[in-house]
Amino acid sequence: MKTSEADILIVPGLGGSGPDHWQTRWENKFSTARRVAQPDWDRPILADWISNIAAAVSEARRPVLLIGHSLGVHAVAHAAAALEGGKVRGAFLVAPPAAHVLEGIEQVDRAFLPVPAGPLPFPSVLVASRNDPFGEYAQSEDLAYAWGSAIVDAGEAGHINADSGHGPWPEGLMRLGGFLAKI
C-alpha cells in the first residue's frame, strides 16, 4: 500500500502533538493525512477519544492507516472493536505509556486502564524505546504480543517525540514504509 492510497489518521497522545513532533510533520507531509481531533488534549476522556476515532474512520473514503503515539496508542487499542470492519488496514503504534505511568497522571480518564489485551483486528507494528521515561520496553513487548503486533526496538530513543530529538524522524518513515509494503 502507498500513503496516497490510504486515509492516514494521526492519533496523538496527551497534549496533542506540537509543531515539531514527527506526527505533525507527517500530517503535513502526506496529502491524505489528517489528525483525529479530540475535544480536550489535556484532559482526555476515553469515550470521547473512541467516538472521534470511530467517526474519523467512518468518514474515510479510502482504506485507513492509523498512526498513534503515546496515549494515542492506547486510544487506538480501545477503539479497535468499535471501528468499521475491514476499513482499517493497519496501525503504526509508537511509544505506548506504561500503565503505572498513566495511573499517576490525574488528568487521564481512568477508563484508559486497563489497556485492552486482545488481538487487534488489523495488522500493526509497535515501535518502542529502551529508555522511554513514560514506558517500559518489556511492557511494550507484552502489548505487542497481546495485540499480534510486530515489535520494533528503537534502541535508546526516549519517548520518540520532539523532546527526545525525533522531529522529522526519518527512521520512523523508513519503518512506516516497510510496514506499508506488507499490507
VENPE-V329701 format. One line per field, one symbol per residue. phi: phi as a letter, one per 40 degrees, with the letter a starting at -180 (. if undefined). psi: psi as a letter, one per 40 degrees, with the letter a starting at -180 (. if undefined). A space follows every 50 residues. Layout:
phi: ???
psi: ???
This chain:
phi: .bcccbccbcbcbdggbccccdccccdccccbcacccbcaccbcbddccc dcccccccccbbdbbcbbbfcccccccccdcccddgcccabbbbfcccdc ccccbcccdcccbccdbcdccacabbbbbcbccbabdccccccdcccgcc bbccgcbgcfacccgbccfcccccccdcccccb
psi: iideeihhhhgiaheihideiddddddddhdeiihhiidhdeghhddddd ddddddddeieiihhhhihbddddddddeddeihhedheihhhhfhiidd dddehdehheeeiihieiiieiiiihhiiefheeihddddddddddefih hhheageaefaddeegcdgdddddddddddde.
